Amino acid sequence: MSLNRKILFLKTQILETEKLLNLVGNHPIMSKNLNEKLEDLKIQINSIPAEYIEPKLEMLFSGNAVKGSLGIKSKFVSETIKSLQELIKTQTELVRFGIERKNGSVKSKGNSELYLTALPTGSFGFELKQIDNNDLFDGNDVAQAIQQIMHLIEATSRSDEMFEDAIENAPKKNLSNLKKFLKTISDENSILKMESGSFSIEIPEKDIVQAYERVDKTFNEENELFVSGILKGFLLESGRFEITTLEGRIISGIINHEITQEQLIDYTKEFFNKECRIHLITNKITFKTGKEKINYELSGIDKIDII
């Protein structure tokens, strides 16, 4: 049972117990037992944190993808799990960015693999969970990534503006996987319910269709760019950089995860507040609305060639 379902179950039990108490009045035995039960239920629900994350995700679907509460198409499950696993895997790497950078690591070695652990009914769906992990911090990273992906999916279904804001700082690989995920659900005329920890979302069929159309009409264009400018600094916690071009334009963005903490320290010693040649990857996103955004990724810094 998911945490949200447990909370709803306990709330229902509390309401039913309170109704029974009103019916039995001051009955010496029944009122005593019901009061004890009510107290126990309140202790249980009060022990649940207001905000709770866990490396587990429960999903429910409808429409052509399922047969009531009897079953769900295997191809639908396969396609949604594949794109969703990639979304969470990529997002988990981003969550680990700051930690890995501070430790000087090149890439995250943590586990973000999820397992199919249940087929919940109510409509019909599946549960994904991280089960082969003994590292508390590793599980917490995956749990955070799951909720961030849920927020991304919800924002995509709400409005053009919310989608544009949400996707701006998302890893570029997530745009194509988000498109595949939403297309699979949209093609089957399904709703989408997602629950993880204390967070849950429910997106109706028409909003799923609109969400897919937003992503489908969004395009990426990636290019290399070499800039002569001045290094202004790095933010290790968020994995970001800032430079100023020789014309005075400020450019900021993310640091490529291949660049280690030691390299960033060397860059700071050699190039901080000095002219240098900066290698950037530009990612231009063109949205359905016609609005454009350009994100920058730092790939390296060199001395300016002197002719």
C-alpha positions in Angstrom: 0.0 0.0 0.0 1.4 3.4 -1.0 1.8 6.1 1.7 -1.1 8.2 0.3 -3.4 5.2 0.3 -2.4 4.5 3.8 -3.2 8.0 4.9 -6.6 7.9 3.1 -7.3 4.5 4.7 -6.5 5.9 8.2 -8.6 9.0 7.6 -11.6 6.8 6.5 -11.1 4.6 9.5 -11.1 7.6 11.9 -14.3 9.0 10.3 -16.1 5.6 10.6 -14.9 5.1 14.1 -16.2 8.6 15.1 -19.6 7.8 13.6 -19.8 4.6 15.5 -18.9 6.4 18.7 -21.8 8.8 18.2 -24.1 5.8 17.6 -23.1 3.8 20.7 -23.1 6.9 23.0 -21.9 6.0 26.5 -22.1 2.3 26.2 -19.6 1.1 28.8 -17.8 -1.6 26.7 -18.3 -0.5 23.1 -17.4 3.2 23.7 -14.2 2.1 25.5 -13.1 -0.2 22.7 -13.9 2.4 20.0 -12.1 5.2 21.9 -9.0 3.0 22.1 -9.2 2.2 18.4 -9.7 5.9 17.6 -6.6 6.9 19.7 -4.5 4.2 18.0 -5.6 5.4 14.5 -4.7 9.0 15.4 -1.3 7.9 16.7 -0.7 6.1 13.4 -1.7 9.0 11.2 0.2 11.6 13.3 3.4 9.5 13.0 3.5 9.9 9.3 5.6 12.9 8.2 3.9 15.7 6.3 6.5 15.3 3.6 8.0 11.9 2.9 10.0 10.6 0.0 10.9 7.0 -0.9 12.5 5.4 -3.9 9.1 3.9 -5.0 6.5 5.0 -7.6 3.0 3.7 -8.0 1.0 4.4 -11.2 -2.5 3.8 -12.3 -4.0 4.0 -15.9 -7.3 3.7 -17.7 -8.7 3.8 -21.2 -7.5 1.3 -23.9 -4.4 0.4 -21.9 -6.3 -1.6 -19.3 -9.2 -4.0 -18.9 -10.9 -2.5 -15.8 -9.1 -4.0 -12.8 -8.3 -7.2 -14.6 -5.2 -6.5 -16.5 -2.9 -4.1 -18.4 -1.4 -4.4 -21.9 2.2 -5.8 -21.6 3.4 -3.6 -24.5 2.1 -0.5 -22.8 3.8 -1.5 -19.5 7.1 -2.1 -21.4 7.1 1.2 -23.3 6.0 3.3 -20.3 8.6 1.7 -17.9 11.4 2.1 -20.4 10.9 5.8 -21.0 10.1 6.4 -17.3 13.2 4.5 -16.1 15.4 6.7 -18.4 13.7 9.9 -17.1 14.4 8.9 -13.5 18.0 7.7 -14.2 18.9 10.9 -15.9 17.3 13.0 -13.2 19.0 11.0 -10.5 22.4 11.9 -12.0 21.4 15.5 -11.9 20.4 15.2 -8.2 23.8 13.7 -7.4 25.6 16.4 -9.3 26.4 18.6 -6.3 27.5 15.7 -4.0 29.6 14.1 -6.7 31.2 17.4 -7.6 32.2 18.1 -4.0 33.8 14.7 -3.6 35.8 15.1 -6.8 34.1 12.2 -8.6 33.8 12.2 -12.4 30.5 10.3 -12.7 27.9 9.0 -10.3 28.3 5.3 -9.6 25.1 5.1 -7.6 22.3 2.8 -8.5 19.1 4.2 -10.0 17.6 0.9 -11.3 14.0 0.3 -10.5 12.2 -3.0 -10.3 8.6 -3.9 -11.1 7.4 -5.0 -7.7 3.6 -4.9 -7.9 0.5 -4.5 -10.2 -1.9 -2.4 -8.1 -5.5 -2.4 -9.0 -8.2 0.2 -8.5 -8.0 0.9 -12.1 -4.9 -1.0 -13.1 -1.2 -0.1 -13.1 2.2 -1.0 -11.8 4.6 -0.2 -9.0 8.4 0.5 -9.5 10.8 0.3 -6.6 14.5 0.4 -5.9 15.1 -2.8 -4.0 18.8 -3.8 -4.4 20.4 -0.9 -2.6 21.8 -0.7 0.9 23.0 3.0 0.6 20.5 5.3 2.4 21.8 8.4 0.5 21.6 6.5 -2.9 17.9 5.7 -2.2 17.3 9.3 -1.2 18.7 10.6 -4.5 16.4 8.3 -6.4 13.4 9.3 -4.3 14.1 13.0 -5.0 14.5 12.3 -8.7 11.2 10.5 -8.8 9.4 13.4 -7.3 11.1 15.9 -9.6 10.0 13.9 -12.6 6.5 13.9 -11.3 6.6 17.7 -10.9 7.9 17.9 -14.5 5.1 15.7 -15.8 2.5 17.7 -13.9 3.9 21.0 -15.1 3.8 19.8 -18.7 0.1 18.9 -18.4 -0.8 22.3 -16.8 0.2 25.1 -19.3 2.7 26.2 -21.8 4.3 28.6 -19.3 4.7 26.0 -16.6 6.2 23.5 -19.1 8.7 26.0 -20.4 9.8 26.9 -16.9 10.1 23.2 -15.8 12.0 22.0 -18.9 14.5 24.9 -18.9 16.8 23.3 -16.3 16.0 19.7 -17.0 18.7 17.4 -18.7 18.2 17.6 -22.4 17.8 13.8 -22.7 14.7 14.1 -20.6 12.8 16.0 -23.4 12.9 13.0 -25.7 12.0 10.5 -23.0 9.2 12.7 -21.7 7.8 12.8 -25.3 7.9 8.9 -25.5 6.3 8.5 -22.1 3.4 10.9 -22.8 2.8 9.6 -26.3 2.4 6.0 -25.1 -0.2 7.1 -22.5 -1.9 9.6 -24.9 -2.2 6.9 -27.7 -4.2 4.7 -25.3 -6.6 7.5 -24.2 -5.5 7.0 -20.6 -5.5 9.1 -17.5 -2.3 9.1 -15.3 -2.2 8.7 -11.5 1.3 8.7 -9.8 2.1 8.3 -6.2 5.5 8.4 -4.4 5.9 9.0 -0.7 3.6 11.8 0.4 3.3 13.3 -3.1 0.7 12.3 -5.7 -0.7 13.7 -9.0 -3.7 12.8 -11.2 -3.8 14.0 -14.8 -7.0 13.5 -16.8 -7.0 12.1 -20.4 -7.5 15.5 -22.1 -4.5 17.0 -20.2 -2.3 14.1 -21.1 -3.1 14.7 -24.8 -2.2 18.4 -24.4 1.0 17.6 -22.5 2.1 15.3 -25.3 1.3 18.0 -28.0 3.5 20.5 -26.0 6.4 18.2 -25.9 5.9 17.0 -29.5 6.1 20.6 -30.8 9.2 21.4 -28.8 12.5 21.1 -30.6 16.2 20.9 -29.5 19.2 22.2 -31.4 22.7 21.5 -30.0 25.9 23.3 -31.1 29.5 24.0 -30.0 30.5 27.5 -29.2 34.0 28.9 -28.3 33.9 32.2 -26.5 36.7 34.6 -25.5 35.8 35.9 -22.1 36.5 36.2 -18.4 35.8 33.4 -15.8 33.7 34.8 -12.9 33.4 31.6 -10.9 31.8 28.2 -10.1 29.0 27.1 -7.8 29.9 23.6 -6.8 26.7 22.9 -4.9 24.5 23.3 -8.0 27.2 22.5 -10.6 27.0 25.9 -12.4 29.4 28.4 -13.9 29.4 32.1 -14.9 31.5 34.0 -17.4 31.6 37.4 -18.9 32.4 37.8 -22.6 34.9 40.5 -23.8 31.8 42.5 -25.0 30.4 42.5 -21.4 27.7 39.8 -21.9 27.1 37.5 -18.9 26.7 33.8 -19.6 25.8 31.2 -17.0 24.9 27.5 -17.2 25.7 24.0 -16.0 29.1 22.4 -15.7 29.6 19.2 -17.7 29.7 16.2 -15.3 32.9 15.0 -16.8 34.8 17.9 -15.3 36.1 17.0 -11.9 36.4 19.1 -8.8 40.2 19.1 -9.2 39.8 20.5 -12.7 37.5 23.2 -11.5 40.1 24.2 -8.8 42.8 24.3 -11.5 40.6 26.5 -13.7 39.9 28.8 -10.8 43.6 29.2 -10.0 44.6 29.8 -13.6 41.7 31.7 -15.1 39.6 33.4 -12.4 39.0 37.1 -13.4 41.3 36.6 -16.4 40.8 36.4 -20.2 40.5 32.8 -21.5 39.0 30.7 -24.2 35.8 29.0 -23.0 34.3 25.9 -24.7 30.5 25.7 -24.4 27.8 23.5 -25.6 24.6 25.4 -26.5 21.2 23.8 -26.3 18.5 25.9 -28.1 14.9 24.9 -27.2 12.1 26.2 -29.4 8.7 25.8 -27.8 5.2 25.3 -29.3 4.5 28.9 -28.5 7.4 30.1 -30.6 9.4 31.1 -27.5 13.1 30.2 -27.6 15.5 29.5 -24.7 19.2 28.8 -24.9 21.0 26.8 -22.2 24.8 26.6 -21.9 27.0 23.8 -20.7 30.7 24.3 -19.9 33.0 21.8 -21.5 36.4 23.3 -20.9 38.6 26.3 -20.5 41.9 27.1 -22.3 44.4 30.0 -22.7 43.6 32.4 -25.5 45.7 31.6 -28.5 48.2 34.4 -29.1 48.9 34.9 -32.8 
